[in-house]
Amino acid sequence: MKVAYTVTWLEMDARSPQPRRAPPVDGLTIMRAVDPPVHFFRYLYDTVGGEHEWTDLHAWPDDRVAAFVQNDAVHLNVAYLHGKPIGLAMLDFREMPVADIANFGLIPEFIAMRLGSWLLMEGIHDAWDAGIEKLTVNTCTLDHPAALPLYIKMGFVPVRHEEREREVAGGS
């Protein structure tokens, strides 16, 4: 089934005035996965993005995915709750001094816990701590409906929109 959707690109030109916060629940932490195995990244990518048509990287062979996720300038930050992976905030520093949030989101069963704003703000601060001059992200209307409002709430400004169409399996 073919669906129309809108992609929105957003930018942040200065560090957010919102400070880092303590984790909102006990047992919540973030760890950077250094040289993550491709299967681990694909698990996170598919589990976080499966309901939102995250399929672009499915066409990539494992060696291309490995070259991306194992690049020293790409940080795969994984959120864990009591040892269980619950989401990711992947930061791409390959175009310094501009960084991009390449992938961000929570595994579906953890969305209702309202942990996404904390994870996103941690990623934003990590990016600015690296000495960037601009932080970018994009989202689309196939993503979780809270994604765009959350990015704007965190200080991102929409800079461009594009209408697209794509084939989807179940008709999102």
C-alpha positions in Angstrom: 0.0 0.0 0.0 1.3 3.4 -0.9 1.1 6.2 1.7 1.9 9.9 1.6 3.9 11.4 4.4 5.8 14.6 5.3 9.4 14.7 6.4 10.4 17.6 8.6 14.0 18.6 9.2 14.8 20.5 12.4 17.9 22.3 13.7 19.2 23.6 17.1 21.8 26.3 16.9 22.6 26.6 20.6 22.6 24.4 23.6 19.2 23.9 25.2 18.8 26.0 28.3 17.1 23.0 29.9 19.6 21.3 32.2 20.4 17.7 32.5 18.0 15.9 34.8 18.4 12.9 37.0 16.9 9.7 35.5 13.1 9.9 36.2 12.9 6.3 37.5 15.3 4.1 39.5 17.3 1.7 37.4 17.4 3.9 34.3 20.8 4.5 32.7 22.4 5.1 29.3 25.5 3.3 28.0 27.3 3.9 24.7 27.7 0.8 22.7 31.2 0.9 21.3 31.6 -1.1 18.1 28.1 -2.6 18.5 27.4 -5.8 16.6 25.2 -5.2 13.5 22.6 -7.6 14.9 22.3 -5.6 18.1 21.8 -2.3 16.1 19.3 -4.0 13.8 17.4 -5.3 16.9 17.1 -1.7 18.3 16.4 -0.1 14.9 13.6 -2.6 14.1 12.1 -2.8 17.6 12.1 1.0 18.1 11.1 1.8 14.6 9.1 -1.2 13.5 5.7 0.5 14.0 6.8 3.6 12.3 8.1 2.3 9.0 11.8 2.5 9.8 12.9 0.4 6.9 15.5 2.5 5.1 18.5 0.5 6.5 16.9 -2.8 5.7 18.3 -2.4 2.2 21.8 -2.0 3.6 24.1 -5.1 3.7 25.7 -5.9 7.0 29.1 -4.5 6.0 27.6 -1.1 5.2 25.6 -1.0 8.5 28.8 -2.0 10.4 30.8 0.8 8.7 28.1 3.2 9.9 27.4 2.0 13.5 31.0 1.1 14.3 32.4 4.4 13.1 34.1 6.3 15.9 32.2 9.4 15.0 28.8 7.7 15.4 27.7 7.1 19.0 25.0 4.5 19.7 23.7 5.5 23.1 21.4 2.9 24.5 19.0 3.4 27.4 18.5 0.6 29.8 15.9 0.0 32.6 17.0 -2.6 35.1 19.3 -4.1 32.5 16.7 -4.2 29.7 17.4 -2.1 26.5 14.5 0.4 26.2 15.6 2.9 23.5 18.4 4.6 21.7 19.7 8.1 20.9 22.2 7.7 18.1 24.4 10.7 17.5 26.3 11.2 14.2 29.3 13.4 14.4 30.8 12.7 11.0 30.0 16.2 9.7 31.5 18.2 12.6 30.9 20.9 13.7 27.3 19.8 12.8 26.0 16.7 14.5 22.8 14.8 13.7 20.5 12.7 15.8 20.5 9.8 13.3 18.0 7.6 15.3 16.0 8.2 18.4 13.2 6.5 20.1 11.9 4.1 22.7 10.9 0.4 22.4 7.1 0.5 22.2 6.3 -1.0 25.6 8.3 1.7 27.4 6.7 4.7 25.6 3.9 5.0 28.2 6.5 5.5 30.9 7.3 9.0 29.5 11.1 8.5 29.4 11.6 9.8 25.9 12.1 13.5 26.9 14.8 12.5 29.4 16.6 10.3 26.8 16.4 13.0 24.1 17.7 15.7 26.4 20.6 13.4 27.4 21.4 13.0 23.7 21.2 16.7 23.1 23.6 17.5 26.0 26.0 14.8 24.9 26.0 16.3 21.4 26.7 19.8 22.7 29.4 18.5 25.1 31.3 17.3 22.0 31.8 20.9 20.9 29.3 21.1 18.0 27.9 24.3 16.5 24.6 22.9 15.3 22.4 19.8 16.0 20.0 18.5 13.4 17.3 15.8 13.4 14.5 14.8 11.0 11.2 13.1 11.6 8.2 12.3 9.6 4.5 11.8 9.9 5.0 8.0 10.0 7.0 8.4 13.3 5.3 8.4 16.7 2.9 11.4 16.8 4.7 12.8 19.8 8.1 13.0 17.9 7.7 16.4 16.2 6.2 18.1 19.2 8.9 16.7 21.5 11.7 17.9 19.2 10.2 21.4 19.2 9.6 21.4 22.9 13.3 20.5 23.4 14.4 23.6 21.3 14.6 22.3 17.7 13.3 24.6 15.0 11.7 23.2 11.8 13.7 24.4 8.8 12.3 22.4 5.9 9.4 20.1 5.0 9.1 17.7 2.1 6.1 15.6 0.9 6.9 12.0 0.0 5.3 8.7 -0.8 6.4 5.2 0.0 5.2 1.6 0.0 4.3 0.3 3.5 3.5 -3.2 4.5 0.5 -2.8 6.7 -0.7 0.7 5.8 0.5 3.0 8.6 
